[in-house]
Amino acid sequence: MAAKKKEVKKEAPSAKKDNYQIKGNKLERTRRSCPKCGPGVFMAEHKDRTSCGKCGYTEFKRK
């Protein structure tokens, strides 16, 4: 018997332009930068934490 292939939905990658906002003549970052990796590496915002996808640094949000 042949096994059925399971369908996997892939999310579209986020565009880097969505991490910045223009205010006047200056470019402003909308997300936090990772304190370990430095500027240019943004932290993902989850419901209960913020985490870096590069080094794994995590900060938990307090309730």
C-alpha positions in Angstrom: 0.0 0.0 0.0 1.2 3.5 -0.8 1.4 6.0 2.0 -0.3 9.3 1.6 1.7 12.4 1.7 0.8 14.8 4.5 0.2 18.4 3.3 2.2 21.1 5.1 1.2 24.7 4.9 4.1 27.1 4.7 3.9 30.6 6.0 5.1 33.4 3.9 8.3 34.9 5.3 8.0 38.4 6.8 9.4 41.2 4.7 12.2 43.2 6.3 10.4 46.4 5.3 7.7 45.6 7.9 10.3 46.0 10.7 10.8 49.7 10.0 8.6 52.8 10.0 9.3 56.2 8.5 8.8 59.2 10.8 9.7 62.5 9.2 13.1 62.1 7.8 14.2 59.3 10.1 13.8 55.5 9.9 12.5 54.0 13.1 12.6 50.3 14.1 9.2 48.8 15.2 10.6 45.7 16.9 13.3 45.3 19.6 16.8 44.3 18.7 18.4 41.3 20.3 20.8 42.5 23.1 23.2 39.6 22.3 23.3 39.8 18.5 23.1 43.6 18.2 21.2 45.9 15.9 19.7 44.3 12.8 18.6 41.1 14.4 15.0 41.6 15.6 13.3 39.6 18.3 10.0 37.9 17.6 7.0 38.9 19.7 4.9 36.1 21.1 2.0 36.2 23.5 4.1 35.4 26.6 7.7 36.2 25.5 10.0 37.8 23.0 12.7 35.6 21.5 15.6 35.9 19.1 15.5 33.4 16.2 19.3 33.6 15.7 20.8 32.9 19.1 17.7 31.8 21.1 17.8 34.6 23.7 14.3 34.8 25.3 12.7 37.3 27.6 9.4 36.4 29.3 6.7 38.9 29.7 5.4 39.5 33.3 1.7 39.3 34.0 
